[in-house]
Amino acid sequence: MAVIGAVMVPHPPLIIPEVGRGEEKEIQKTIDAYRQAAQEVAALQPETIIVTTPHSIMYGDYFHISPGVGAKGDFGQFRSPEVKIQVKYDTIFAEELSLEADEHGFMAGTLGERDPRLDHGTMIPLYFINQAYTDYQAVRIGLSGLSFADHYTLGQYIQETANRLGRRTIIVASGDLSHRLKEDGPYGYREEGPEYDRETMELMGEADFGRLFDFSEEFCQKAGECGHRSFLIMAGALDRMKVSAQKLSYEGPFGVGYGVCTYRTEGIDDSRNFKDRHFKRELRKAQEKKEQEDAYVRLARKSLEGYMLKHTPISVPKDLPEEFLSRKAGVFVSLKKDGRLRGCIGTIAPTTGSVAEEIIQNAVSAGTKDYRFPQVAYEELPYLEYSVDVLGEPEEIDSPDQLDVKKYGLIVTKGRKRGLLLPDLEGVDTIEDQIMITKQKAGINPDDEDVKMERFQVIRYR
């Protein structure tokens, strides 16, 4: 068992005395907890410290592992260039972890470095650790836009790499909590902020890592959290391990939540297989939903599953209701996995002889031709959620006042550029958002008001 412990820590720059210039005293509990966490790291005498940070290079579909023999940085961007941090990288661990990911077809490695300098999400934890212990090498890993489950999986690969190398390894999960705790904070106040911090500190203090999967992407975004994916990587690195957890502190005086927890591993516990349990729950929910699904959704699912099995589109089933065969309309088919969009393809106007054919065509395209995502793998099919939007006739409007983000979708046209946005989408809360996003999809300048706008209604089947 090579992963011997972990710490969850925040990274407010003002916690460094030369940056805070007295203001750091407002988070003295966090400073004291940080020092205690650093002493616990020192007591474990790790050979390798893995730092996961939201402020290193971040890609939408790839985890960046910092390459090279080492790196350095300073707090110049925070008006304190005299505070410098330098670290030696565990190059063998980074290479082995990259190979581990590659063997599984997992998107992680040392490619794509833009700036080798250390980020503050890395430097602040090392600032405290270095005061207590320096006999280590580090591996710095950025987060990604991939799913929560993928972040946990990366943690599992870290554990496997540490075991294979026999490295005494500690995980430092660097990340603040919500940035939306106070009206006068950096991002204002949202009710999701305190709720996120309360639930996260509870579950992290109890090492109940499975609950990290219970947060939706939308909720996390509204809460303005910073470290959720860092915590998931750490949880994956502790997969199937018994751990003793200690919650050292929580503060949020500046409108940002700062939490410190420490963990020590105490042997194997196969019941703590949180990702497996998460997928079993999701599969059970999908099966229950499948038993109650609408005929439109059932056809979309059968279309993609049939194509993935035989690599050819299915024929129109003969037992469909007449409305599927006699009606023509534009149709969008959307796929979700783990609450995140996994593919969406549609047609504004009918391109086939019936709604049924439109669904079959677009369901296959949503799973195989949405350029924003890799093709759906056969193994993913049981976990997918489907929705089908059947579009009504568009009608031209001359004012945004005629829109309603919940009721109407929007089509924006300028010359040959045309973009469409469906109604009632997560994260699209205002008419301004709806217009801006639709213009962006069309490749139209968001400030360009010389555009044609059309609204339409949809019947959504889930």
Solvent accessible surface area in square Angstrom, and as a share of the most:
residue,aa,sasa,rsa
1,M,112,0.50
2,A,10,0.08
3,V,0,0.00
4,I,20,0.10
5,G,0,0.00
6,A,2,0.02
7,V,8,0.04
8,M,0,0.00
9,V,2,0.01
10,P,0,0.00
11,H,3,0.01
12,P,5,0.03
13,P,29,0.18
14,L,36,0.18
15,I,1,0.01
16,I,0,0.00
17,P,60,0.38
18,E,71,0.32
19,V,19,0.11
20,G,6,0.06
21,R,146,0.53
22,G,34,0.33
23,E,86,0.39
24,E,19,0.09
25,K,143,0.60
26,E,106,0.48
27,I,0,0.00
28,Q,73,0.33
29,K,138,0.58
30,T,0,0.00
31,I,8,0.04
32,D,73,0.38
33,A,5,0.04
34,Y,4,0.01
35,R,122,0.45
36,Q,77,0.34
37,A,3,0.02
38,A,4,0.03
39,Q,112,0.50
40,E,32,0.14
41,V,2,0.01
42,A,18,0.14
43,A,69,0.53
44,L,26,0.13
45,Q,118,0.52
46,P,0,0.00
47,E,81,0.36
48,T,0,0.00
49,I,0,0.00
50,I,0,0.00
51,V,1,0.00
52,T,0,0.00
53,T,0,0.00
54,P,23,0.14
55,H,81,0.36
56,S,15,0.10
57,I,20,0.10
58,M,90,0.40
59,Y,49,0.19
60,G,54,0.52
61,D,82,0.42
62,Y,31,0.12
63,F,0,0.00
64,H,1,0.01
65,I,0,0.00
66,S,2,0.02
67,P,40,0.25
68,G,46,0.44
69,V,119,0.69
70,G,30,0.29
71,A,14,0.11
72,K,134,0.57
73,G,10,0.10
74,D,57,0.30
75,F,0,0.00
76,G,31,0.30
77,Q,138,0.62
78,F,45,0.19
79,R,170,0.62
80,S,0,0.00
81,P,73,0.46
82,E,111,0.50
83,V,13,0.08
84,K,141,0.60
85,I,12,0.06
86,Q,138,0.61
87,V,11,0.07
88,K,129,0.55
89,Y,7,0.03
90,D,1,0.01
91,T,47,0.27
92,I,95,0.48
93,F,0,0.00
94,A,8,0.06
95,E,102,0.46
96,E,45,0.20
97,L,0,0.00
98,S,22,0.14
99,L,97,0.48
100,E,9,0.04
101,A,0,0.00
102,D,107,0.55
103,E,136,0.61
104,H,102,0.45
105,G,66,0.63
106,F,26,0.11
107,M,101,0.45
108,A,10,0.08
109,G,6,0.06
110,T,43,0.25
111,L,135,0.67
112,G,40,0.38
113,E,65,0.29
114,R,173,0.63
115,D,53,0.27
116,P,79,0.50
117,R,163,0.60
118,L,9,0.05
119,D,18,0.09
120,H,28,0.12
121,G,0,0.00
122,T,2,0.01
123,M,3,0.01
124,I,0,0.00
125,P,1,0.01
126,L,0,0.00
127,Y,39,0.15
128,F,6,0.03
129,I,5,0.02
130,N,45,0.23
131,Q,113,0.50
132,A,33,0.26
133,Y,31,0.12
134,T,96,0.56
135,D,112,0.58
136,Y,26,0.10
137,Q,53,0.24
138,A,2,0.02
139,V,3,0.02
140,R,7,0.02
141,I,0,0.00
142,G,0,0.00
143,L,6,0.03
144,S,0,0.00
145,G,21,0.21
146,L,36,0.18
147,S,16,0.10
148,F,14,0.06
149,A,6,0.05
150,D,41,0.21
151,H,0,0.00
152,Y,0,0.00
153,T,16,0.10
154,L,0,0.00
155,G,0,0.00
156,Q,33,0.15
157,Y,21,0.08
158,I,0,0.00
159,Q,28,0.12
160,E,72,0.32
161,T,0,0.00
162,A,0,0.00
163,N,71,0.36
164,R,123,0.45
165,L,48,0.24
166,G,52,0.50
167,R,47,0.17
168,R,104,0.38
169,T,0,0.00
170,I,1,0.01
171,I,0,0.00
172,V,0,0.00
173,A,0,0.00
174,S,0,0.00
175,G,0,0.00
176,D,8,0.04
177,L,0,0.00
178,S,0,0.00
179,H,34,0.15
180,R,57,0.21
181,L,24,0.12
182,K,78,0.33
183,E,138,0.62
184,D,120,0.62
185,G,16,0.15
186,P,82,0.51
187,Y,138,0.53
188,G,18,0.18
189,Y,98,0.37
190,R,95,0.35
191,E,125,0.56
192,E,23,0.10
193,G,0,0.00
194,P,42,0.27
195,E,62,0.28
196,Y,0,0.00
197,D,4,0.02
198,R,151,0.55
199,E,64,0.29
200,T,0,0.00
201,M,10,0.04
202,E,81,0.37
203,L,1,0.00
204,M,0,0.00
205,G,16,0.16
206,E,110,0.49
207,A,3,0.02
208,D,46,0.24
209,F,1,0.00
210,G,11,0.10
211,R,64,0.23
212,L,0,0.00
213,F,16,0.07
214,D,100,0.52
215,F,15,0.06
216,S,60,0.39
217,E,42,0.19
218,E,49,0.22
219,F,39,0.16
220,C,4,0.02
221,Q,128,0.57
222,K,45,0.19
223,A,0,0.00
224,G,16,0.15
225,E,32,0.14
226,C,23,0.14
227,G,0,0.00
228,H,0,0.00
229,R,33,0.12
230,S,0,0.00
231,F,0,0.00
232,L,0,0.00
233,I,0,0.00
234,M,0,0.00
235,A,0,0.00
236,G,0,0.00
237,A,0,0.00
238,L,1,0.01
239,D,9,0.05
240,R,86,0.31
241,M,3,0.01
242,K,104,0.44
243,V,20,0.11
244,S,46,0.30
245,A,36,0.28
246,Q,85,0.38
247,K,107,0.45
248,L,37,0.18
249,S,13,0.08
250,Y,87,0.33
251,E,25,0.11
252,G,21,0.20
253,P,48,0.30
254,F,53,0.22
255,G,0,0.00
256,V,10,0.06
257,G,0,0.00
258,Y,9,0.04
259,G,0,0.00
260,V,0,0.00
261,C,0,0.00
262,T,5,0.03
263,Y,3,0.01
264,R,95,0.35
265,T,18,0.11
266,E,95,0.43
267,G,22,0.21
268,I,122,0.62
269,D,44,0.23
270,D,90,0.47
271,S,69,0.45
272,R,37,0.14
273,N,21,0.11
274,F,8,0.03
275,K,28,0.12
276,D,46,0.24
277,R,100,0.36
278,H,11,0.05
279,F,45,0.19
280,K,126,0.54
281,R,80,0.29
282,E,32,0.14
283,L,51,0.25
284,R,124,0.45
285,K,111,0.47
286,A,18,0.14
287,Q,94,0.42
288,E,95,0.42
289,K,89,0.38
290,K,94,0.40
291,E,144,0.65
292,Q,154,0.69
293,E,14,0.06
294,D,52,0.27
295,A,30,0.23
296,Y,10,0.04
297,V,6,0.03
298,R,91,0.33
299,L,4,0.02
300,A,0,0.00
301,R,28,0.10
302,K,96,0.41
303,S,0,0.00
304,L,0,0.00
305,E,47,0.21
306,G,17,0.16
307,Y,58,0.22
308,M,30,0.13
309,L,112,0.56
310,K,146,0.62
311,H,142,0.63
312,T,71,0.41
313,P,83,0.52
314,I,48,0.24
315,S,95,0.62
316,V,51,0.30
317,P,36,0.23
318,K,203,0.86
319,D,126,0.66
320,L,27,0.14
321,P,61,0.38
322,E,117,0.52
323,E,86,0.39
324,F,1,0.00
325,L,73,0.36
326,S,77,0.50
327,R,88,0.32
328,K,125,0.53
329,A,7,0.05
330,G,2,0.02
331,V,0,0.00
332,F,22,0.09
333,V,0,0.00
334,S,15,0.10
335,L,0,0.00
336,K,67,0.28
337,K,45,0.19
338,D,37,0.19
339,G,45,0.43
340,R,65,0.24
341,L,66,0.33
342,R,28,0.10
343,G,0,0.00
344,C,25,0.15
345,I,48,0.24
346,G,23,0.22
347,T,21,0.12
348,I,44,0.22
349,A,58,0.45
350,P,57,0.36
351,T,89,0.52
352,T,34,0.20
353,G,39,0.37
354,S,6,0.04
355,V,2,0.01
356,A,0,0.00
357,E,68,0.31
358,E,1,0.00
359,I,0,0.00
360,I,10,0.05
361,Q,73,0.32
362,N,2,0.01
363,A,0,0.00
364,V,12,0.07
365,S,14,0.09
366,A,2,0.02
367,G,3,0.03
368,T,19,0.11
369,K,143,0.60
370,D,8,0.04
371,Y,199,0.76
372,R,120,0.44
373,F,55,0.23
374,P,102,0.64
375,Q,120,0.53
376,V,4,0.02
377,A,43,0.33
378,Y,120,0.46
379,E,127,0.57
380,E,22,0.10
381,L,12,0.06
382,P,65,0.41
383,Y,55,0.21
384,L,10,0.05
385,E,62,0.28
386,Y,13,0.05
387,S,20,0.13
388,V,0,0.00
389,D,1,0.01
390,V,1,0.00
391,L,6,0.03
392,G,30,0.29
393,E,155,0.70
394,P,46,0.29
395,E,85,0.38
396,E,117,0.53
397,I,11,0.05
398,D,131,0.68
399,S,31,0.20
400,P,60,0.37
401,D,129,0.67
402,Q,69,0.31
403,L,10,0.05
404,D,59,0.31
405,V,15,0.08
406,K,122,0.52
407,K,101,0.43
408,Y,24,0.09
409,G,0,0.00
410,L,0,0.00
411,I,0,0.00
412,V,0,0.00
413,T,27,0.16
414,K,74,0.31
415,G,73,0.70
416,R,245,0.90
417,K,102,0.43
418,R,116,0.42
419,G,5,0.05
420,L,11,0.06
421,L,12,0.06
422,L,13,0.06
423,P,3,0.02
424,D,61,0.31
425,L,57,0.29
426,E,109,0.49
427,G,38,0.37
428,V,13,0.08
429,D,78,0.40
430,T,60,0.35
431,I,46,0.23
432,E,126,0.57
433,D,44,0.23
434,Q,1,0.01
435,I,25,0.13
436,M,85,0.38
437,I,48,0.24
438,T,0,0.00
439,K,9,0.04
440,Q,101,0.45
441,K,113,0.48
442,A,13,0.10
443,G,47,0.45
444,I,8,0.04
445,N,93,0.48
446,P,62,0.39
447,D,124,0.64
448,D,35,0.18
449,E,155,0.70
450,D,111,0.58
451,V,33,0.19
452,K,90,0.38
453,M,21,0.09
454,E,17,0.08
455,R,43,0.16
456,F,3,0.01
457,Q,90,0.40
458,V,30,0.17
459,I,89,0.45
460,R,59,0.22
461,Y,37,0.14
462,R,149,0.54
